[in-house]
Amino acid sequence: MEKKPIYSFEVFPPKPTSPVESVSNAFAELASLKPDFISVTYGAGGGLNGGALTCELCAKLLHEYGIKPVAHLPCISYTKEEISTVLQDFKAHGITDILALRGDKSPDRPEKDDFKYASDLIEFIRREGDFHISAACYPEVHPEARTAADDLRHLKEKVDKGASHLISQLFFDNAHFYDFREKCDIIGINVPIEAGIMPVVNAAQINRMVSLCGASLPRKFTVMMQRFGHSPEAIRDAGIAYAVDQIVDLVANGVDGIHLYTMNNPYVAKRITEAVSGILGRSL
Ligand code: FAD
C-alpha cells in the first residue's frame, strides 16, 4: 500500500511587543485541522527571547492541543552555551523535535564563532541529547551556494550528521522540486523530504516572500497575480486554488509530505486542508 504523505504546518510567534495570547485562537484552529505536526519559527533577530517564545508556543501546542511541535532553531548568532540552554529548555517542556538551521545573515545581527553552518548545529544537538532533527533544503538552490552541486553536498552532510527529515523552502513550480528530489536520490539522500507550500493570498505577500527566498514564478502564477491581484477576495481564492493544484500534483507524484506555510491564517489552511484531505488519505 502507498504510504500516506506527512501533512504539517508552519506558524510563527507574535512580535515581542504582542502577547502570546494574540496567536492562541489561530493556533487552536490550526491544531483542530490535525496536521501531523506544527513547526514554530524562531526569530533570529529576537535574541534568546526568540527561543523562549518558540519554546512557550511549542509547549502550548503539545500540552493544550495535543499536536506534536517542531521547534525551529537558528544557530549563527549563538554560542554553544546559549544553544545548550535553549535545548535544555525544550527538553524540560517535552519538546523533542527540532528544525536545525543556520539562520539568515544580517548586518544587524552579529555572528558568533561556534556555529558556521546548520550541519555544525546538527552535530552539536546529536551530542547534547535525544532529539529528532530536521533540516531545511532548497529545491531552487540556497541563494548563497556557489553551485547547485555544492549545495546538494552540503545538504548530504546535514543528513549524514543526523538530520532524518527535510523540509523544503517554498516553491511555485513543482518541476523544480521533482528535479531536486531526483538529485537527492542520486547523491544518496534518502530521508523524507517534505515539500514547502506557501498559499499566496495577497499581493504584498508575494513581493516580500520572493525577494526573501528567490523562488521563481511560473507564467501561470504571474498571470494569476496580474489578473486577480487588485481584488482581495479574488487573489485569496486564486492563491488557495494554486496551492491546492500544487499539492494534488505533488501527491500524485509520490511526495513524502506537504509542509504548509500557514502564515498563522487558519481560514486559508482550513480551505486547503478540506480540499486535499481525500487525496492525502486523511479524515477531518
Ligand atoms: P545551511 O545548511 O548551513 O546552508 C547555508 C549555506 O551555506 C548554503 O548555501 C549551503 O550550501 C552553504 N554551506 C553549508 N555547509 C557548508 C560548508 N561546509 N562549506 C561551505 N558552504 C556550506 N531562519 C530563521 O532565522 N528562523 C526560522 O525559524 C527559519 N525557519 C526556516 C524554515 C525552513 C523550512 C527554511 C527552508 C528556512 C528557514 N529559515 C529560518 C531560513 C534559514 O535560516 C535560511 O535559509 C539560512 O540562510 C540557511 O539556513 P540553513 O539551515 O539551510 O543553512
Residues whose N, C-alpha, C, O or C-beta is under 5 A from the ligand:
A	BS01	FAD	T41 Y42 A44 H72 P74 A100 L101 R102 G103 D104 K116 Y117 A118 S119 A136 C137 H142 E144 A145 D150 D151 H154 I167 S168 Q169
